[in-house]
């Protein structure tokens, strides 16, 4: 798990997104996968309590969130992504409701010490 988190952190581009596969000779950016990485960092802290390790990712997490914040349109939706960023989302009907995401964001605030 630590290796995966570290590899994706190392893949962060100048735009602030993680690459969807890394290491790779051909970069590929899928915007949503960067958010999954943020959730992976939260999960790692939740299950292992490894605060120094997870805090080391906060600058890159901020970069991911800044990227999305910069692409919110007047309707509050993510839009206007660069042409090299895939807009891919997958879902299944068995996924839980939004409380799952809220609990992860709450945990991220705990990691930050907010």
C-alpha positions as a printed NumPy array, in Angstrom:
array([[  0.   ,   0.   ,   0.   ],
       [  2.763,   2.462,   0.917],
       [  4.532,   1.778,  -2.384],
       [  1.346,   2.432,  -4.346],
       [  0.658,   5.691,  -2.532],
       [  4.249,   6.813,  -3.023],
       [  4.306,   5.9  ,  -6.716],
       [  1.139,   7.82 ,  -7.463],
       [  2.44 ,  10.785,  -5.472],
       [  5.577,  10.693,  -7.602],
       [  3.415,  10.73 , -10.729],
       [  1.802,  14.114,  -9.999],
       [  2.001,  16.38 , -13.038],
       [  2.517,  20.129, -13.165],
       [ -1.283,  20.409, -13.473],
       [ -1.693,  18.745, -10.074],
       [ -3.153,  15.425, -11.219],
       [ -1.766,  11.964, -10.623],
       [ -1.125,   9.87 , -13.688],
       [ -3.56 ,   6.996, -14.074],
       [ -0.713,   4.521, -14.545],
       [  2.788,   4.972, -13.206],
       [  5.552,   4.394, -13.927],
       [  4.812,   4.479, -17.631],
       [  6.536,   5.636, -20.802],
       [  3.269,   7.14 , -22.014],
       [  1.587,   9.438, -19.491],
       [ -2.169,   9.073, -19.122],
       [ -4.363,  11.357, -17.027],
       [ -7.814,  10.339, -15.824],
       [ -9.007,  13.147, -13.578],
       [-11.179,  11.028, -11.301],
       [ -8.346,   8.632, -10.524],
       [ -6.538,  11.483,  -8.767],
       [ -9.469,  11.749,  -6.392],
       [ -9.353,   8.001,  -5.795],
       [ -5.704,   8.417,  -4.796],
       [ -6.708,  11.07 ,  -2.248],
       [ -9.217,   8.588,  -0.814],
       [ -6.518,   5.883,  -0.728],
       [ -4.32 ,   8.168,   1.378],
       [ -7.273,   8.758,   3.732],
       [ -7.958,   5.03 ,   3.964],
       [ -4.311,   4.305,   4.705],
       [ -4.379,   6.728,   7.61 ],
       [ -7.735,   5.441,   8.82 ],
       [ -6.598,   1.805,   8.93 ],
       [ -2.915,   2.192,   9.861],
       [ -2.791,   5.52 ,  11.733],
       [  0.446,   6.391,   9.944],
       [  0.159,  10.159,  10.404],
       [  3.699,  11.253,   9.386],
       [  3.52 ,   9.191,   6.187],
       [  0.06 ,  10.385,   5.19 ],
       [  0.813,  14.017,   6.047],
       [  3.739,  13.884,   3.625],
       [  1.178,  13.747,   0.809],
       [ -0.785,  16.842,   1.838],
       [  0.952,  19.222,  -0.619],
       [  0.145,  16.856,  -3.5  ],
       [ -3.404,  16.346,  -2.237],
       [ -3.783,  20.126,  -2.169],
       [ -2.577,  20.184,  -5.784],
       [ -5.232,  17.661,  -6.819],
       [ -7.972,  19.594,  -5.039],
       [ -6.699,  22.917,  -6.462],
       [ -6.874,  21.43 ,  -9.964],
       [-10.52 ,  20.497,  -9.52 ],
       [-11.343,  23.771,  -7.8  ],
       [ -9.954,  25.656, -10.797],
       [-12.278,  23.718, -13.118],
       [-15.619,  24.305, -11.386],
       [-18.078,  26.059, -13.701],
       [-20.975,  28.402, -12.871],
       [-23.228,  25.385, -12.257],
       [-20.819,  23.942,  -9.683],
       [-19.759,  21.138, -12.015],
       [-16.269,  20.11 , -13.069],
       [-15.791,  21.227, -16.668],
       [-13.295,  22.65 , -19.113],
       [-10.66 ,  20.007, -18.453],
       [ -7.549,  20.101, -20.648],
       [ -7.686,  17.97 , -23.803],
       [ -5.069,  15.551, -22.453],
       [ -7.206,  14.671, -19.401],
       [ -9.67 ,  11.825, -19.768],
       [-13.137,  12.379, -18.318],
       [-13.803,   8.79 , -17.346],
       [-16.124,   7.705, -14.532],
       [-17.216,   4.204, -13.635],
       [-19.989,   3.292, -11.245],
       [-22.129,   0.434, -10.038],
       [-25.541,   0.552,  -8.412],
       [-24.242,  -1.13 ,  -5.248],
       [-21.986,   1.791,  -4.228],
       [-23.088,   3.569,  -1.093],
       [-24.578,   7.02 ,  -0.798],
       [-22.638,  10.255,  -0.359],
       [-21.999,   9.588,   3.353],
       [-19.018,   7.488,   2.25 ],
       [-17.322,  10.485,   0.636],
       [-18.252,  12.784,   3.525],
       [-16.652,  10.404,   6.025],
       [-13.431,  10.31 ,   3.967],
       [-13.293,  14.099,   3.677],
       [-13.864,  14.379,   7.411],
       [-10.961,  12.023,   7.977],
       [ -8.755,  14.113,   5.668],
       [ -9.459,  17.104,   7.905],
       [ -8.292,  15.055,  10.902],
       [ -5.045,  14.216,   9.114],
       [ -4.499,  17.907,   8.408],
       [ -5.093,  18.706,  12.054],
       [ -8.09 ,  20.951,  11.313]])
